[in-house]
Amino acid sequence: MEVKFQFNIKILFVTILSFSFFQLWSQNTLEVDEIIFKVYNQDFNEVPEKIETLRKTSPQISQYIKIDYLWWKMISFYSNSNESEFIAELDELKDDNKIFEYQNYDRLIYFTYQIRYENLKDKKFSKYLTLLKFHFFMKTIDMNSTIESTSFVVCMFKLMNELDEFMKYKFLYDHGFNTKINLEKCSISLQRIENIHNYEYKSFDVVKTYLLAKIYLEIENDNQKALNKFQKLSKLFPGNNIFKLTVTSITNR
């Protein structure tokens, strides 16, 4: 019961954030829509200038859009370049520290995916968004201590890319498209997530373990694999009652 309560609180928090954001958004709908459309289509040429124009009239909105734009640009760059080029791009963006501030990640991830999938109007997929994207950067990570580590950030992007792959094929599988093929691709993506490592930072392993635990428990309905992950987290954080309660809950099923 407590685990479910904690989860519902987080969903409520995300809902409040989204409501506040769209209140701001409604004040400059056309300008924001145009920026998002360009970012969504990876047409980045005019975006910085448009953000600067928007900043003069609505600083709060421009902050969200600017972070979203940088995130999209980096994901796009990483997907279409080798690792050394991506690291060089990261170095160029270090002066704009807002993209690395922890408190912006939950808003950033949620809004990005809400925008990307808003036209699907699918309640089941909405569950994926709140469950996986919002929980992805959990509170046990101190982003400030890892901001200078390009290896940490690179691994995070690898994890995000594989998570995107899993979500895409899982969504298609759940809707009956190429069932066998998509199920196989889901399995491959999960295995790739399992194989991404960063031995420099314990916090990366925590993120990955927690992410996989939630996938196995909430999406794959694989209680044994979920239990293994939550037991590992419970050992890493013996004082965390949520992990202990989750282990007990799964064991008693």
BALOBA-1460 file (C-alpha; in Angstrom, 3 decimals):
// residues 253
<rec num="1" residu="m" x="0.000" y="0.000" z="0.000"/>
<rec num="2" residu="e" x="2.781" y="2.433" z="0.902"/>
<rec num="3" residu="v" x="4.625" y="1.673" z="-2.344"/>
<rec num="4" residu="k" x="1.499" y="2.434" z="-4.365"/>
<rec num="5" residu="f" x="0.911" y="5.600" z="-2.334"/>
<rec num="6" residu="q" x="4.456" y="6.841" z="-3.022"/>
<rec num="7" residu="f" x="4.045" y="6.144" z="-6.735"/>
<rec num="8" residu="n" x="0.718" y="8.030" z="-6.881"/>
<rec num="9" residu="i" x="2.285" y="11.020" z="-5.140"/>
<rec num="10" residu="k" x="4.983" y="11.188" z="-7.834"/>
<rec num="11" residu="i" x="2.374" y="10.990" z="-10.598"/>
<rec num="12" residu="l" x="0.431" y="13.794" z="-8.886"/>
<rec num="13" residu="f" x="3.627" y="15.870" z="-8.748"/>
<rec num="14" residu="v" x="4.186" y="15.375" z="-12.478"/>
<rec num="15" residu="t" x="0.583" y="16.372" z="-13.168"/>
<rec num="16" residu="i" x="0.987" y="19.575" z="-11.158"/>
<rec num="17" residu="l" x="4.202" y="20.376" z="-13.038"/>
<rec num="18" residu="s" x="2.555" y="19.842" z="-16.399"/>
<rec num="19" residu="f" x="-0.447" y="21.972" z="-15.440"/>
<rec num="20" residu="s" x="1.795" y="24.831" z="-14.335"/>
<rec num="21" residu="f" x="3.830" y="24.588" z="-17.513"/>
<rec num="22" residu="f" x="0.835" y="24.664" z="-19.811"/>
<rec num="23" residu="q" x="-0.560" y="27.664" z="-17.967"/>
<rec num="24" residu="l" x="2.640" y="29.451" z="-18.939"/>
<rec num="25" residu="w" x="2.540" y="27.941" z="-22.403"/>
<rec num="26" residu="s" x="-0.947" y="29.270" z="-23.132"/>
<rec num="27" residu="q" x="0.352" y="32.828" z="-22.852"/>
<rec num="28" residu="n" x="2.590" y="32.393" z="-25.919"/>
<rec num="29" residu="t" x="1.019" y="29.428" z="-27.695"/>
<rec num="30" residu="l" x="2.007" y="30.240" z="-31.269"/>
<rec num="31" residu="e" x="5.616" y="31.074" z="-30.469"/>
<rec num="32" residu="v" x="6.120" y="27.972" z="-28.354"/>
<rec num="33" residu="d" x="4.325" y="25.704" z="-30.832"/>
<rec num="34" residu="e" x="6.588" y="26.949" z="-33.627"/>
<rec num="35" residu="i" x="9.743" y="26.296" z="-31.592"/>
<rec num="36" residu="i" x="8.591" y="22.819" z="-30.550"/>
<rec num="37" residu="f" x="7.649" y="21.954" z="-34.127"/>
<rec num="38" residu="k" x="11.122" y="22.899" z="-35.334"/>
<rec num="39" residu="v" x="12.841" y="21.060" z="-32.483"/>
<rec num="40" residu="y" x="10.664" y="17.981" z="-33.016"/>
<rec num="41" residu="n" x="11.684" y="17.913" z="-36.678"/>
<rec num="42" residu="q" x="15.337" y="18.550" z="-35.755"/>
<rec num="43" residu="d" x="15.306" y="21.838" z="-37.647"/>
<rec num="44" residu="f" x="17.613" y="23.666" z="-35.247"/>
<rec num="45" residu="n" x="18.812" y="26.592" z="-37.376"/>
<rec num="46" residu="e" x="16.328" y="29.237" z="-36.220"/>
<rec num="47" residu="v" x="15.592" y="27.842" z="-32.754"/>
<rec num="48" residu="p" x="18.209" y="29.770" z="-30.697"/>
<rec num="49" residu="e" x="17.053" y="33.090" z="-32.170"/>
<rec num="50" residu="k" x="13.391" y="32.279" z="-31.528"/>
<rec num="51" residu="i" x="14.152" y="31.246" z="-27.942"/>
<rec num="52" residu="e" x="15.982" y="34.519" z="-27.396"/>
<rec num="53" residu="t" x="12.962" y="36.446" z="-28.707"/>
<rec num="54" residu="l" x="10.641" y="34.473" z="-26.453"/>
<rec num="55" residu="r" x="12.929" y="35.021" z="-23.481"/>
<rec num="56" residu="k" x="12.357" y="38.774" z="-23.629"/>
<rec num="57" residu="t" x="8.598" y="38.367" z="-23.247"/>
<rec num="58" residu="s" x="8.383" y="35.225" z="-21.113"/>
<rec num="59" residu="p" x="11.596" y="34.118" z="-19.350"/>
<rec num="60" residu="q" x="9.981" y="31.145" z="-17.576"/>
<rec num="61" residu="i" x="8.769" y="29.553" z="-20.796"/>
<rec num="62" residu="s" x="12.039" y="30.131" z="-22.624"/>
<rec num="63" residu="q" x="13.938" y="28.298" z="-19.870"/>
<rec num="64" residu="y" x="11.890" y="25.137" z="-20.366"/>
<rec num="65" residu="i" x="12.046" y="25.332" z="-24.153"/>
<rec num="66" residu="k" x="15.776" y="26.058" z="-24.169"/>
<rec num="67" residu="i" x="16.524" y="23.004" z="-22.030"/>
<rec num="68" residu="d" x="14.221" y="20.891" z="-24.186"/>
<rec num="69" residu="y" x="15.930" y="22.146" z="-27.335"/>
<rec num="70" residu="l" x="19.417" y="21.362" z="-26.014"/>
<rec num="71" residu="w" x="18.297" y="17.902" z="-24.951"/>
<rec num="72" residu="w" x="16.826" y="17.178" z="-28.377"/>
<rec num="73" residu="k" x="19.912" y="18.520" z="-30.106"/>
<rec num="74" residu="m" x="22.201" y="16.322" z="-28.023"/>
<rec num="75" residu="i" x="20.118" y="13.178" z="-28.506"/>
<rec num="76" residu="s" x="19.986" y="13.848" z="-32.236"/>
<rec num="77" residu="f" x="23.728" y="14.467" z="-32.352"/>
<rec num="78" residu="y" x="24.511" y="11.352" z="-30.340"/>
<rec num="79" residu="s" x="22.280" y="9.195" z="-32.533"/>
<rec num="80" residu="n" x="24.036" y="10.371" z="-35.683"/>
<rec num="81" residu="s" x="27.672" y="10.586" z="-34.606"/>
<rec num="82" residu="n" x="30.427" y="8.582" z="-33.022"/>
<rec num="83" residu="e" x="31.243" y="8.831" z="-29.321"/>
<rec num="84" residu="s" x="34.207" y="11.210" z="-29.675"/>
<rec num="85" residu="e" x="32.109" y="13.704" z="-31.668"/>
<rec num="86" residu="f" x="29.391" y="13.495" z="-29.059"/>
<rec num="87" residu="i" x="31.860" y="14.189" z="-26.237"/>
<rec num="88" residu="a" x="33.115" y="17.223" z="-28.162"/>
<rec num="89" residu="e" x="29.527" y="18.455" z="-28.420"/>
<rec num="90" residu="l" x="29.109" y="17.977" z="-24.663"/>
<rec num="91" residu="d" x="32.206" y="20.050" z="-24.002"/>
<rec num="92" residu="e" x="30.795" y="22.893" z="-26.086"/>
<rec num="93" residu="l" x="27.570" y="22.868" z="-24.071"/>
<rec num="94" residu="k" x="29.194" y="22.834" z="-20.628"/>
<rec num="95" residu="d" x="28.895" y="26.600" z="-20.291"/>
<rec num="96" residu="d" x="25.117" y="26.264" z="-20.275"/>
<rec num="97" residu="n" x="24.849" y="24.367" z="-17.009"/>
<rec num="98" residu="k" x="21.057" y="24.376" z="-16.931"/>
<rec num="99" residu="i" x="20.982" y="21.250" z="-19.068"/>
<rec num="100" residu="f" x="22.857" y="19.394" z="-16.309"/>
<rec num="101" residu="e" x="20.924" y="20.714" z="-13.305"/>
<rec num="102" residu="y" x="19.207" y="17.783" z="-11.623"/>
<rec num="103" residu="q" x="16.014" y="19.635" z="-10.767"/>
<rec num="104" residu="n" x="15.326" y="20.195" z="-14.463"/>
<rec num="105" residu="y" x="15.601" y="16.562" z="-15.567"/>
<rec num="106" residu="d" x="12.184" y="15.407" z="-14.362"/>
<rec num="107" residu="r" x="10.432" y="18.303" z="-16.117"/>
<rec num="108" residu="l" x="12.649" y="17.940" z="-19.163"/>
<rec num="109" residu="i" x="12.046" y="14.229" z="-19.690"/>
<rec num="110" residu="y" x="8.326" y="14.363" z="-18.960"/>
<rec num="111" residu="f" x="7.561" y="17.322" z="-21.214"/>
<rec num="112" residu="t" x="9.745" y="16.074" z="-24.064"/>
<rec num="113" residu="y" x="7.933" y="12.769" z="-24.225"/>
<rec num="114" residu="q" x="4.546" y="14.295" z="-23.597"/>
<rec num="115" residu="i" x="5.098" y="16.515" z="-26.638"/>
<rec num="116" residu="r" x="6.469" y="13.671" z="-28.733"/>
<rec num="117" residu="y" x="3.567" y="11.307" z="-28.076"/>
<rec num="118" residu="e" x="0.685" y="13.657" z="-27.316"/>
<rec num="119" residu="n" x="-1.089" y="12.856" z="-30.586"/>
<rec num="120" residu="l" x="-1.350" y="9.145" z="-29.756"/>
<rec num="121" residu="k" x="-3.926" y="9.821" z="-27.007"/>
<rec num="122" residu="d" x="-3.161" y="6.423" z="-25.534"/>
<rec num="123" residu="k" x="-3.730" y="5.927" z="-21.808"/>
<rec num="124" residu="k" x="-1.559" y="2.809" z="-21.658"/>
<rec num="125" residu="f" x="1.367" y="4.647" z="-23.194"/>
<rec num="126" residu="s" x="0.772" y="7.525" z="-20.803"/>
<rec num="127" residu="k" x="1.469" y="5.007" z="-18.041"/>
<rec num="128" residu="y" x="4.837" y="4.259" z="-19.635"/>
<rec num="129" residu="l" x="5.698" y="7.955" z="-19.706"/>
<rec num="130" residu="t" x="4.957" y="8.656" z="-16.054"/>
<rec num="131" residu="l" x="6.427" y="5.390" z="-14.864"/>
<rec num="132" residu="l" x="9.668" y="5.251" z="-16.818"/>
<rec num="133" residu="k" x="10.546" y="8.785" z="-17.810"/>
<rec num="134" residu="f" x="9.795" y="10.486" z="-14.518"/>
<rec num="135" residu="h" x="11.341" y="7.756" z="-12.376"/>
<rec num="136" residu="f" x="14.392" y="7.469" z="-14.575"/>
<rec num="137" residu="f" x="16.413" y="10.125" z="-12.753"/>
<rec num="138" residu="m" x="15.624" y="9.033" z="-9.220"/>
<rec num="139" residu="k" x="16.415" y="11.051" z="-6.118"/>
<rec num="140" residu="t" x="19.398" y="8.899" z="-5.088"/>
<rec num="141" residu="i" x="21.526" y="10.463" z="-7.844"/>
<rec num="142" residu="d" x="23.545" y="13.579" z="-7.132"/>
<rec num="143" residu="m" x="23.857" y="15.063" z="-10.618"/>
<rec num="144" residu="n" x="26.128" y="17.841" z="-9.348"/>
<rec num="145" residu="s" x="28.833" y="15.329" z="-8.458"/>
<rec num="146" residu="t" x="28.792" y="13.846" z="-11.963"/>
<rec num="147" residu="i" x="28.418" y="16.954" z="-14.072"/>
<rec num="148" residu="e" x="32.067" y="16.941" z="-15.185"/>
<rec num="149" residu="s" x="32.101" y="13.254" z="-16.104"/>
<rec num="150" residu="t" x="31.564" y="12.878" z="-19.834"/>
<rec num="151" residu="s" x="31.665" y="9.093" z="-19.418"/>
<rec num="152" residu="f" x="28.698" y="9.278" z="-17.024"/>
<rec num="153" residu="v" x="26.691" y="11.443" z="-19.414"/>
<rec num="154" residu="v" x="27.562" y="9.268" z="-22.407"/>
<rec num="155" residu="c" x="26.326" y="6.195" z="-20.528"/>
<rec num="156" residu="m" x="23.141" y="8.041" z="-19.592"/>
<rec num="157" residu="f" x="22.480" y="8.822" z="-23.243"/>
<rec num="158" residu="k" x="23.149" y="5.224" z="-24.228"/>
<rec num="159" residu="l" x="20.650" y="4.167" z="-21.578"/>
<rec num="160" residu="m" x="18.094" y="6.685" z="-22.844"/>
<rec num="161" residu="n" x="18.536" y="5.557" z="-26.451"/>
<rec num="162" residu="e" x="18.057" y="1.895" z="-25.554"/>
<rec num="163" residu="l" x="15.083" y="2.786" z="-23.384"/>
<rec num="164" residu="d" x="13.592" y="4.613" z="-26.367"/>
<rec num="165" residu="e" x="14.087" y="1.500" z="-28.491"/>
<rec num="166" residu="f" x="12.434" y="-0.725" z="-25.904"/>
<rec num="167" residu="m" x="9.484" y="1.650" z="-25.484"/>
<rec num="168" residu="k" x="8.940" y="1.929" z="-29.228"/>
<rec num="169" residu="y" x="8.848" y="-1.817" z="-29.841"/>
<rec num="170" residu="k" x="6.869" y="-2.507" z="-26.669"/>
<rec num="171" residu="f" x="4.253" y="0.001" z="-27.754"/>
<rec num="172" residu="l" x="3.987" y="-1.640" z="-31.182"/>
<rec num="173" residu="y" x="3.856" y="-5.103" z="-29.607"/>
<rec num="174" residu="d" x="1.059" y="-4.103" z="-27.234"/>
<rec num="175" residu="h" x="-0.931" y="-2.826" z="-30.202"/>
<rec num="176" residu="g" x="-0.511" y="-6.003" z="-32.237"/>
<rec num="177" residu="f" x="1.983" y="-4.840" z="-34.870"/>
<rec num="178" residu="n" x="4.526" y="-7.454" z="-36.038"/>
<rec num="179" residu="t" x="4.115" y="-9.178" z="-32.706"/>
<rec num="180" residu="k" x="6.957" y="-11.700" z="-32.871"/>
<rec num="181" residu="i" x="9.477" y="-9.271" z="-34.380"/>
<rec num="182" residu="n" x="8.723" y="-6.511" z="-31.885"/>
<rec num="183" residu="l" x="8.853" y="-8.924" z="-28.951"/>
<rec num="184" residu="e" x="12.318" y="-10.029" z="-30.052"/>
<rec num="185" residu="k" x="13.463" y="-6.412" z="-30.386"/>
<rec num="186" residu="c" x="12.126" y="-5.643" z="-26.888"/>
<rec num="187" residu="s" x="14.221" y="-8.500" z="-25.549"/>
<rec num="188" residu="i" x="17.332" y="-7.260" z="-27.387"/>
<rec num="189" residu="s" x="16.869" y="-3.717" z="-26.049"/>
<rec num="190" residu="l" x="16.516" y="-4.972" z="-22.474"/>
<rec num="191" residu="q" x="19.676" y="-7.031" z="-22.847"/>
<rec num="192" residu="r" x="21.551" y="-4.011" z="-24.175"/>
<rec num="193" residu="i" x="20.397" y="-1.983" z="-21.172"/>
<rec num="194" residu="e" x="21.690" y="-4.749" z="-18.904"/>
<rec num="195" residu="n" x="25.063" y="-4.570" z="-20.672"/>
<rec num="196" residu="i" x="25.623" y="-0.798" z="-20.349"/>
<rec num="197" residu="h" x="28.103" y="-0.143" z="-17.531"/>
<rec num="198" residu="n" x="29.904" y="2.758" z="-15.941"/>
<rec num="199" residu="y" x="32.244" y="1.456" z="-13.252"/>
<rec num="200" residu="e" x="33.376" y="4.966" z="-12.343"/>
<rec num="201" residu="y" x="30.066" y="5.901" z="-10.692"/>
<rec num="202" residu="k" x="27.963" y="3.706" z="-8.441"/>
<rec num="203" residu="s" x="25.028" y="6.038" z="-9.086"/>
<rec num="204" residu="f" x="24.828" y="4.945" z="-12.731"/>
<rec num="205" residu="d" x="24.413" y="1.310" z="-11.710"/>
<rec num="206" residu="v" x="21.685" y="2.401" z="-9.297"/>
<rec num="207" residu="v" x="19.795" y="4.214" z="-12.065"/>
<rec num="208" residu="k" x="20.043" y="1.263" z="-14.406"/>
<rec num="209" residu="t" x="19.040" y="-1.279" z="-11.761"/>
<rec num="210" residu="y" x="16.054" y="0.794" z="-10.665"/>
<rec num="211" residu="l" x="14.982" y="1.380" z="-14.261"/>
<rec num="212" residu="l" x="15.118" y="-2.341" z="-15.059"/>
<rec num="213" residu="a" x="13.343" y="-3.202" z="-11.805"/>
<rec num="214" residu="k" x="10.414" y="-0.962" z="-12.737"/>
<rec num="215" residu="i" x="10.331" y="-2.298" z="-16.316"/>
<rec num="216" residu="y" x="10.240" y="-5.923" z="-15.165"/>
<rec num="217" residu="l" x="7.657" y="-5.205" z="-12.466"/>
<rec num="218" residu="e" x="5.279" y="-2.784" z="-14.203"/>
<rec num="219" residu="i" x="5.717" y="-3.438" z="-17.925"/>
<rec num="220" residu="e" x="7.037" y="-6.986" z="-18.393"/>
<rec num="221" residu="n" x="5.236" y="-8.509" z="-15.385"/>
<rec num="222" residu="d" x="8.294" y="-10.635" z="-14.678"/>
<rec num="223" residu="n" x="8.192" y="-10.901" z="-10.895"/>
<rec num="224" residu="q" x="11.383" y="-12.946" z="-10.531"/>
<rec num="225" residu="k" x="13.569" y="-10.525" z="-12.484"/>
<rec num="226" residu="a" x="11.949" y="-7.565" z="-10.724"/>
<rec num="227" residu="l" x="12.586" y="-9.215" z="-7.366"/>
<rec num="228" residu="n" x="16.268" y="-9.745" z="-8.181"/>
<rec num="229" residu="k" x="16.668" y="-6.066" z="-9.039"/>
<rec num="230" residu="f" x="14.821" y="-4.771" z="-5.974"/>
<rec num="231" residu="q" x="16.799" y="-7.124" z="-3.716"/>
<rec num="232" residu="k" x="20.002" y="-5.644" z="-5.142"/>
<rec num="233" residu="l" x="18.720" y="-2.108" z="-4.486"/>
<rec num="234" residu="s" x="17.646" y="-3.069" z="-0.986"/>
<rec num="235" residu="k" x="21.192" y="-4.253" z="-0.228"/>
<rec num="236" residu="l" x="22.674" y="-1.063" z="-1.656"/>
<rec num="237" residu="f" x="20.284" y="1.057" z="0.415"/>
<rec num="238" residu="p" x="19.432" y="-0.936" z="3.578"/>
<rec num="239" residu="g" x="17.693" y="2.076" z="5.095"/>
<rec num="240" residu="n" x="15.276" y="2.510" z="2.184"/>
<rec num="241" residu="n" x="11.892" y="1.175" z="3.300"/>
<rec num="242" residu="i" x="10.364" y="1.489" z="-0.183"/>
<rec num="243" residu="f" x="12.781" y="-1.076" z="-1.605"/>
<rec num="244" residu="k" x="12.195" y="-3.389" z="1.373"/>
<rec num="245" residu="l" x="8.409" y="-3.125" z="1.061"/>
<rec num="246" residu="t" x="8.589" y="-3.781" z="-2.671"/>
<rec num="247" residu="v" x="10.689" y="-6.924" z="-2.111"/>
<rec num="248" residu="t" x="8.146" y="-8.143" z="0.473"/>
<rec num="249" residu="s" x="5.225" y="-7.322" z="-1.806"/>
<rec num="250" residu="i" x="6.696" y="-9.234" z="-4.764"/>
<rec num="251" residu="t" x="7.681" y="-12.193" z="-2.569"/>
<rec num="252" residu="n" x="4.129" y="-12.503" z="-1.211"/>
<rec num="253" residu="r" x="2.483" y="-12.566" z="-4.634"/>
